[in-house]
């Protein structure tokens, strides 16, 4: 049995506007709304039939959580899911 997991935080920084006619020196949050956290947990079990063959079963769950959960189009941006594999 092997258990692995990852946690990743994606944080996009906004740059100040360089066009003084457009926004001056203010920061327009175009990239900051893309910030999100991604979690994944994976469990794998392997059984060795011989020195050259084996079977395994693997399952993982994941979740993506955005800082701004609703997009400008009104759609939910986060997600969660699972994967099951065997051979």
N, CA, C and O atoms as a GROMACS GRO file, in nm:
protein
  348
    1UNK      N    1   0.085  -0.118   0.000
    1UNK     CA    2   0.000   0.000   0.000
    1UNK      C    3   0.089   0.123   0.000
    1UNK      O    4   0.191   0.129   0.070
    2UNK      N    5   0.050   0.220  -0.079
    2UNK     CA    6   0.123   0.346  -0.086
    2UNK      C    7   0.022   0.460  -0.087
    2UNK      O    8  -0.071   0.461  -0.167
    3UNK      N    9   0.042   0.556   0.002
    3UNK     CA   10  -0.045   0.672   0.013
    3UNK      C   11   0.038   0.797  -0.017
    3UNK      O   12   0.141   0.820   0.046
    4UNK      N   13  -0.007   0.876  -0.113
    4UNK     CA   14   0.061   1.001  -0.145
    4UNK      C   15  -0.043   1.113  -0.154
    4UNK      O   16  -0.161   1.088  -0.178
    5UNK      N   17   0.002   1.233  -0.135
    5UNK     CA   18  -0.087   1.347  -0.145
    5UNK      C   19  -0.010   1.472  -0.182
    5UNK      O   20   0.109   1.483  -0.155
    6UNK      N   21  -0.078   1.564  -0.245
    6UNK     CA   22  -0.017   1.692  -0.280
    6UNK      C   23  -0.116   1.805  -0.250
    6UNK      O   24  -0.237   1.789  -0.262
    7UNK      N   25  -0.060   1.916  -0.212
    7UNK     CA   26  -0.136   2.039  -0.192
    7UNK      C   27  -0.059   2.148  -0.266
    7UNK      O   28   0.060   2.167  -0.241
    8UNK      N   29  -0.125   2.217  -0.355
    8UNK     CA   30  -0.060   2.323  -0.432
    8UNK      C   31  -0.145   2.450  -0.424
    8UNK      O   32  -0.267   2.446  -0.436
    9UNK      N   33  -0.077   2.561  -0.401
    9UNK     CA   34  -0.143   2.691  -0.395
    9UNK      C   35  -0.092   2.775  -0.512
    9UNK      O   36   0.029   2.799  -0.522
   10UNK      N   37  -0.180   2.818  -0.599
   10UNK     CA   38  -0.144   2.900  -0.714
   10UNK      C   39  -0.190   3.043  -0.687
   10UNK      O   40  -0.310   3.069  -0.672
   11UNK      N   41  -0.095   3.135  -0.680
   11UNK     CA   42  -0.123   3.274  -0.646
   11UNK      C   43  -0.065   3.363  -0.755
   11UNK      O   44   0.056   3.381  -0.764
   12UNK      N   45  -0.151   3.419  -0.836
   12UNK     CA   46  -0.110   3.506  -0.946
   12UNK      C   47  -0.108   3.651  -0.898
   12UNK      O   48  -0.204   3.698  -0.837
   13UNK      N   49   0.000   3.720  -0.926
   13UNK     CA   50   0.014   3.860  -0.886
   13UNK      C   51  -0.029   3.952  -0.998
   13UNK      O   52  -0.002   3.926  -1.116
   14UNK      N   53  -0.096   4.058  -0.961
   14UNK     CA   54  -0.135   4.160  -1.058
   14UNK      C   55  -0.026   4.265  -1.069
   14UNK      O   56   0.034   4.305  -0.969
   15UNK      N   57   0.000   4.308  -1.190
   15UNK     CA   58   0.099   4.412  -1.215
   15UNK      C   59   0.029   4.547  -1.223
   15UNK      O   60  -0.083   4.555  -1.273
   16UNK      N   61   0.094   4.651  -1.176
   16UNK     CA   62   0.035   4.785  -1.193
   16UNK      C   63   0.027   4.821  -1.341
   16UNK      O   64   0.111   4.778  -1.421
   17UNK      N   65  -0.071   4.898  -1.377
   17UNK     CA   66  -0.088   4.940  -1.516
   17UNK      C   67   0.027   5.033  -1.555
   17UNK      O   68   0.065   5.121  -1.479
   18UNK      N   69   0.081   5.012  -1.675
   18UNK     CA   70   0.190   5.098  -1.723
   18UNK      C   71   0.139   5.207  -1.814
   18UNK      O   72   0.217   5.294  -1.856
   19UNK      N   73   0.011   5.206  -1.846
   19UNK     CA   74  -0.047   5.309  -1.932
   19UNK      C   75  -0.118   5.412  -1.845
   19UNK      O   76  -0.227   5.385  -1.795
   20UNK      N   77  -0.056   5.532  -1.825
   20UNK     CA   78  -0.119   5.632  -1.736
   20UNK      C   79  -0.249   5.687  -1.789
   20UNK      O   80  -0.330   5.738  -1.712
   21UNK      N   81  -0.272   5.678  -1.920
   21UNK     CA   82  -0.399   5.726  -1.976
   21UNK      C   83  -0.514   5.632  -1.947
   21UNK      O   84  -0.630   5.673  -1.945
   22UNK      N   85  -0.481   5.505  -1.924
   22UNK     CA   86  -0.585   5.404  -1.904
   22UNK      C   87  -0.626   5.394  -1.757
   22UNK      O   88  -0.742   5.415  -1.724
   23UNK      N   89  -0.531   5.362  -1.669
   23UNK     CA   90  -0.565   5.339  -1.528
   23UNK      C   91  -0.472   5.412  -1.432
   23UNK      O   92  -0.491   5.399  -1.310
   24UNK      N   93  -0.376   5.486  -1.479
   24UNK     CA   94  -0.281   5.550  -1.389
   24UNK      C   95  -0.191   5.446  -1.326
   24UNK      O   96  -0.145   5.354  -1.394
   25UNK      N   97  -0.165   5.459  -1.198
   25UNK     CA   98  -0.079   5.365  -1.126
   25UNK      C   99  -0.160   5.263  -1.046
   25UNK      O  100  -0.103   5.196  -0.960
   26UNK      N  101  -0.286   5.251  -1.071
   26UNK     CA  102  -0.368   5.158  -0.995
   26UNK      C  103  -0.348   5.015  -1.043
   26UNK      O  104  -0.301   4.992  -1.154
   27UNK      N  105  -0.384   4.921  -0.957
   27UNK     CA  106  -0.374   4.778  -0.990
   27UNK      C  107  -0.512   4.728  -1.029
   27UNK      O  108  -0.609   4.745  -0.954
   28UNK      N  109  -0.522   4.669  -1.145
   28UNK     CA  110  -0.648   4.614  -1.192
   28UNK      C  111  -0.641   4.462  -1.171
   28UNK      O  112  -0.554   4.398  -1.229
   29UNK      N  113  -0.729   4.404  -1.091
   29UNK     CA  114  -0.717   4.261  -1.054
   29UNK      C  115  -0.766   4.165  -1.163
   29UNK      O  116  -0.867   4.097  -1.145
   30UNK      N  117  -0.694   4.158  -1.275
   30UNK     CA  118  -0.730   4.064  -1.379
   30UNK      C  119  -0.676   3.924  -1.349
   30UNK      O  120  -0.744   3.824  -1.377
   31UNK      N  121  -0.557   3.916  -1.292
   31UNK     CA  122  -0.496   3.786  -1.267
   31UNK      C  123  -0.528   3.730  -1.129
   31UNK      O  124  -0.529   3.609  -1.111
   32UNK      N  125  -0.555   3.817  -1.033
   32UNK     CA  126  -0.578   3.774  -0.895
   32UNK      C  127  -0.700   3.683  -0.882
   32UNK      O  128  -0.705   3.600  -0.791
   33UNK      N  129  -0.798   3.697  -0.969
   33UNK     CA  130  -0.917   3.614  -0.960
   33UNK      C  131  -0.890   3.470  -1.003
   33UNK      O  132  -0.975   3.383  -0.984
   34UNK      N  133  -0.773   3.444  -1.059
   34UNK     CA  134  -0.736   3.308  -1.100
   34UNK      C  135  -0.673   3.228  -0.987
   34UNK      O  136  -0.643   3.110  -1.007
   35UNK      N  137  -0.650   3.286  -0.869
   35UNK     CA  138  -0.587   3.216  -0.757
   35UNK      C  139  -0.670   3.095  -0.716
   35UNK      O  140  -0.793   3.103  -0.708
   36UNK      N  141  -0.602   2.981  -0.692
   36UNK     CA  142  -0.674   2.863  -0.646
   36UNK      C  143  -0.583   2.769  -0.570
   36UNK      O  144  -0.460   2.779  -0.575
   37UNK      N  145  -0.645   2.676  -0.499
   37UNK     CA  146  -0.575   2.573  -0.423
   37UNK      C  147  -0.618   2.439  -0.479
   37UNK      O  148  -0.736   2.418  -0.508
   38UNK      N  149  -0.522   2.348  -0.495
   38UNK     CA  150  -0.550   2.216  -0.551
   38UNK      C  151  -0.499   2.109  -0.454
   38UNK      O  152  -0.382   2.109  -0.416
   39UNK      N  153  -0.588   2.018  -0.415
   39UNK     CA  154  -0.554   1.909  -0.323
   39UNK      C  155  -0.576   1.776  -0.394
   39UNK      O  156  -0.673   1.760  -0.468
   40UNK      N  157  -0.485   1.680  -0.371
   40UNK     CA  158  -0.502   1.547  -0.428
   40UNK      C  159  -0.451   1.444  -0.328
   40UNK      O  160  -0.346   1.462  -0.266
   41UNK      N  161  -0.526   1.335  -0.314
   41UNK     CA  162  -0.488   1.225  -0.227
   41UNK      C  163  -0.499   1.096  -0.308
   41UNK      O  164  -0.603   1.070  -0.370
   42UNK      N  165  -0.393   1.015  -0.308
   42UNK     CA  166  -0.388   0.896  -0.392
   42UNK      C  167  -0.348   0.774  -0.308
   42UNK      O  168  -0.254   0.782  -0.228
   43UNK      N  169  -0.418   0.663  -0.326
   43UNK     CA  170  -0.389   0.538  -0.258
   43UNK      C  171  -0.371   0.428  -0.363
   43UNK      O  172  -0.455   0.412  -0.451
   44UNK      N  173  -0.261   0.354  -0.353
   44UNK     CA  174  -0.232   0.249  -0.450
   44UNK      C  175  -0.193   0.122  -0.375
   44UNK      O  176  -0.107   0.123  -0.287
   45UNK      N  177  -0.259   0.012  -0.412
   45UNK     CA  178  -0.227  -0.118  -0.357
   45UNK      C  179  -0.177  -0.209  -0.469
   45UNK      O  180  -0.241  -0.219  -0.574
   46UNK      N  181  -0.065  -0.277  -0.446
   46UNK     CA  182  -0.006  -0.363  -0.548
   46UNK      C  183   0.016  -0.502  -0.489
   46UNK      O  184   0.058  -0.516  -0.375
   47UNK      N  185  -0.014  -0.605  -0.570
   47UNK     CA  186   0.011  -0.743  -0.531
   47UNK      C  187   0.099  -0.806  -0.638
   47UNK      O  188   0.063  -0.807  -0.756
   48UNK      N  189   0.214  -0.858  -0.597
   48UNK     CA  190   0.309  -0.918  -0.690
   48UNK      C  191   0.278  -1.066  -0.706
   48UNK      O  192   0.288  -1.143  -0.610
   49UNK      N  193   0.240  -1.106  -0.827
   49UNK     CA  194   0.209  -1.246  -0.856
   49UNK      C  195   0.337  -1.327  -0.873
   49UNK      O  196   0.345  -1.441  -0.826
   50UNK      N  197   0.435  -1.271  -0.938
   50UNK     CA  198   0.568  -1.332  -0.954
   50UNK      C  199   0.667  -1.217  -0.960
   50UNK      O  200   0.630  -1.101  -0.944
   51UNK      N  201   0.795  -1.251  -0.982
   51UNK     CA  202   0.896  -1.145  -0.985
   51UNK      C  203   0.880  -1.053  -1.106
   51UNK      O  204   0.934  -0.943  -1.108
   52UNK      N  205   0.804  -1.099  -1.209
   52UNK     CA  206   0.788  -1.018  -1.330
   52UNK      C  207   0.646  -0.967  -1.353
   52UNK      O  208   0.625  -0.885  -1.443
   53UNK      N  209   0.550  -1.012  -1.276
   53UNK     CA  210   0.412  -0.968  -1.296
   53UNK      C  211   0.347  -0.928  -1.164
   53UNK      O  212   0.385  -0.976  -1.057
   54UNK      N  213   0.250  -0.842  -1.173
   54UNK     CA  214   0.178  -0.797  -1.056
   54UNK      C  215   0.049  -0.730  -1.098
   54UNK      O  216   0.031  -0.695  -1.215
   55UNK      N  217  -0.040  -0.712  -1.004
   55UNK     CA  218  -0.165  -0.641  -1.029
   55UNK      C  219  -0.173  -0.525  -0.929
   55UNK      O  220  -0.113  -0.530  -0.822
   56UNK      N  221  -0.247  -0.422  -0.966
   56UNK     CA  222  -0.260  -0.308  -0.876
   56UNK      C  223  -0.400  -0.252  -0.885
   56UNK      O  224  -0.474  -0.275  -0.981
   57UNK      N  225  -0.435  -0.176  -0.783
   57UNK     CA  226  -0.558  -0.098  -0.781
   57UNK      C  227  -0.520   0.037  -0.722
   57UNK      O  228  -0.452   0.046  -0.620
   58UNK      N  229  -0.566   0.143  -0.789
   58UNK     CA  230  -0.530   0.277  -0.747
   58UNK      C  231  -0.654   0.366  -0.750
   58UNK      O  232  -0.736   0.358  -0.842
   59UNK      N  233  -0.666   0.447  -0.650
   59UNK     CA  234  -0.776   0.543  -0.644
   59UNK      C  235  -0.724   0.677  -0.598
   59UNK      O  236  -0.634   0.685  -0.514
   60UNK      N  237  -0.780   0.783  -0.653
   60UNK     CA  238  -0.741   0.918  -0.610
   60UNK      C  239  -0.862   1.009  -0.606
   60UNK      O  240  -0.957   0.993  -0.683
   61UNK      N  241  -0.857   1.103  -0.516
   61UNK     CA  242  -0.960   1.207  -0.508
   61UNK      C  243  -0.888   1.341  -0.519
   61UNK      O  244  -0.775   1.357  -0.473
   62UNK      N  245  -0.956   1.438  -0.579
   62UNK     CA  246  -0.895   1.570  -0.594
   62UNK      C  247  -1.000   1.678  -0.582
   62UNK      O  248  -1.120   1.656  -0.603
   63UNK      N  249  -0.952   1.796  -0.548
   63UNK     CA  250  -1.041   1.911  -0.534
   63UNK      C  251  -0.965   2.037  -0.573
   63UNK      O  252  -0.849   2.054  -0.538
   64UNK      N  253  -1.032   2.124  -0.644
   64UNK     CA  254  -0.977   2.253  -0.685
   64UNK      C  255  -1.071   2.362  -0.634
   64UNK      O  256  -1.189   2.364  -0.668
   65UNK      N  257  -1.016   2.452  -0.551
   65UNK     CA  258  -1.097   2.556  -0.487
   65UNK      C  259  -1.042   2.693  -0.526
   65UNK      O  260  -0.930   2.728  -0.490
   66UNK      N  261  -1.121   2.770  -0.600
   66UNK     CA  262  -1.079   2.902  -0.647
   66UNK      C  263  -1.110   3.010  -0.545
   66UNK      O  264  -1.206   3.000  -0.469
   67UNK      N  265  -1.026   3.114  -0.544
   67UNK     CA  266  -1.048   3.228  -0.455
   67UNK      C  267  -1.178   3.298  -0.492
   67UNK      O  268  -1.253   3.340  -0.403
   68UNK      N  269  -1.207   3.311  -0.621
   68UNK     CA  270  -1.335   3.364  -0.669
   68UNK      C  271  -1.411   3.245  -0.725
   68UNK      O  272  -1.386   3.205  -0.839
   69UNK      N  273  -1.504   3.186  -0.649
   69UNK     CA  274  -1.568   3.060  -0.689
   69UNK      C  275  -1.660   3.070  -0.809
   69UNK      O  276  -1.687   2.968  -0.873
   70UNK      N  277  -1.710   3.188  -0.841
   70UNK     CA  278  -1.802   3.205  -0.954
   70UNK      C  279  -1.733   3.290  -1.062
   70UNK      O  280  -1.681   3.397  -1.031
   71UNK      N  281  -1.732   3.242  -1.186
   71UNK     CA  282  -1.670   3.318  -1.294
   71UNK      C  283  -1.758   3.436  -1.335
   71UNK      O  284  -1.872   3.449  -1.290
   72UNK      N  285  -1.703   3.521  -1.421
   72UNK     CA  286  -1.780   3.637  -1.468
   72UNK      C  287  -1.900   3.593  -1.553
   72UNK      O  288  -1.993   3.672  -1.572
   73UNK      N  289  -1.898   3.470  -1.604
   73UNK     CA  290  -2.010   3.418  -1.682
   73UNK      C  291  -2.116   3.353  -1.592
   73UNK      O  292  -2.219   3.306  -1.641
   74UNK      N  293  -2.091   3.352  -1.461
   74UNK     CA  294  -2.188   3.294  -1.368
   74UNK      C  295  -2.172   3.145  -1.346
   74UNK      O  296  -2.262   3.082  -1.290
   75UNK      N  297  -2.059   3.087  -1.389
   75UNK     CA  298  -2.036   2.944  -1.374
   75UNK      C  299  -1.948   2.916  -1.253
   75UNK      O  300  -1.859   2.995  -1.220
   76UNK      N  301  -1.973   2.802  -1.188
   76UNK     CA  302  -1.891   2.761  -1.074
   76UNK      C  303  -1.755   2.716  -1.126
   76UNK      O  304  -1.748   2.639  -1.222
   77UNK      N  305  -1.646   2.765  -1.066
   77UNK     CA  306  -1.513   2.739  -1.117
   77UNK      C  307  -1.445   2.622  -1.049
   77UNK      O  308  -1.362   2.556  -1.112
   78UNK      N  309  -1.475   2.594  -0.926
   78UNK     CA  310  -1.408   2.486  -0.854
   78UNK      C  311  -1.453   2.350  -0.904
   78UNK      O  312  -1.550   2.339  -0.978
   79UNK      N  313  -1.381   2.249  -0.863
   79UNK     CA  314  -1.418   2.114  -0.904
   79UNK      C  315  -1.369   2.013  -0.802
   79UNK      O  316  -1.277   2.040  -0.725
   80UNK      N  317  -1.431   1.898  -0.804
   80UNK     CA  318  -1.386   1.785  -0.724
   80UNK      C  319  -1.416   1.659  -0.803
   80UNK      O  320  -1.510   1.655  -0.882
   81UNK      N  321  -1.336   1.556  -0.782
   81UNK     CA  322  -1.355   1.434  -0.859
   81UNK      C  323  -1.275   1.320  -0.803
   81UNK      O  324  -1.207   1.332  -0.701
   82UNK      N  325  -1.284   1.206  -0.873
   82UNK     CA  326  -1.210   1.087  -0.833
   82UNK      C  327  -1.173   1.007  -0.956
   82UNK      O  328  -1.232   1.022  -1.063
   83UNK      N  329  -1.072   0.920  -0.940
   83UNK     CA  330  -1.026   0.831  -1.046
   83UNK      C  331  -0.999   0.696  -0.984
   83UNK      O  332  -0.938   0.688  -0.877
   84UNK      N  333  -1.045   0.590  -1.048
   84UNK     CA  334  -1.016   0.452  -1.008
   84UNK      C  335  -0.948   0.380  -1.124
   84UNK      O  336  -0.997   0.383  -1.237
   85UNK      N  337  -0.835   0.316  -1.095
   85UNK     CA  338  -0.761   0.241  -1.197
   85UNK      C  339  -0.731   0.101  -1.145
   85UNK      O  340  -0.716   0.081  -1.024
   86UNK      N  341  -0.723   0.007  -1.235
   86UNK     CA  342  -0.680  -0.128  -1.196
   86UNK      C  343  -0.618  -0.197  -1.317
   86UNK      O  344  -0.650  -0.166  -1.432
   87UNK      N  345  -0.530  -0.288  -1.290
   87UNK     CA  346  -0.467  -0.367  -1.396
   87UNK      C  347  -0.415  -0.497  -1.339
   87UNK      O  348  -0.358  -0.578  -1.412
   0.00000   0.00000   0.00000
